[in-house]
């Protein structure tokens, strides 16, 4: 009888110990030291953007986009040129830049900025804000997975990875400005030939 009571008591203690282990021991050590989510590195009201200047330091190529608030229209602007831009593409890029949270912040000892394509940068995007303020972002090479681009704020030592959508479109707009697509003309239906009445 004593042996049976001892086995029952040990079973109860094992259950109690398991309960304490799984439910009362508190959060795991890893959770307590988890890396906080990155904060936005660019933040502005996209409706206050008045110009977007994209440039490539390596060869001086650039594209400038200007917003006309009275017309609610973005234009590709240049010497003696002002042509309507693709509103969807430009608005989307400005929207991405207006609340830019990096995918990752590179930590630890960093290689030289040239390793990330940031000295010089492959491209620079500068947004002119209503009232005269501006924000800028330097864009570097693609990451090893090609899913992101390296980036940094001008003069800042921190290196981030950002969505490849931003990097690819900035580089593409420099070489091929986003003009408004030319509408495809619709063919007028050809009327059927007139039938001559048979006598």
FENKA-V511679 format. One record per run of one state. SS is the DSSP state (A for helix, B for strand, O for the rest). FROM is the first residue (numbers start at 1). LEN is the number of residues. Records with the same first field share a line. If there is no record, write none. Layout:
BEGIN
SS->FROM-LEN / FROM-LEN
END
This chain:
BEGIN
O->1-1 / 24-5 / 33-7 / 44-2 / 57-4 / 69-4 / 79-2 / 86-1 / 102-2 / 106-7 / 117-1 / 119-2 / 122-1 / 130-4 / 143-5 / 153-7 / 176-3 / 180-20
A->2-22 / 29-4 / 46-3 / 87-12 / 113-4 / 164-12
B->40-4 / 49-8 / 61-8 / 73-6 / 81-5 / 99-3 / 104-2 / 118-1 / 121-1 / 123-7 / 134-9 / 148-5 / 160-4 / 179-1
END
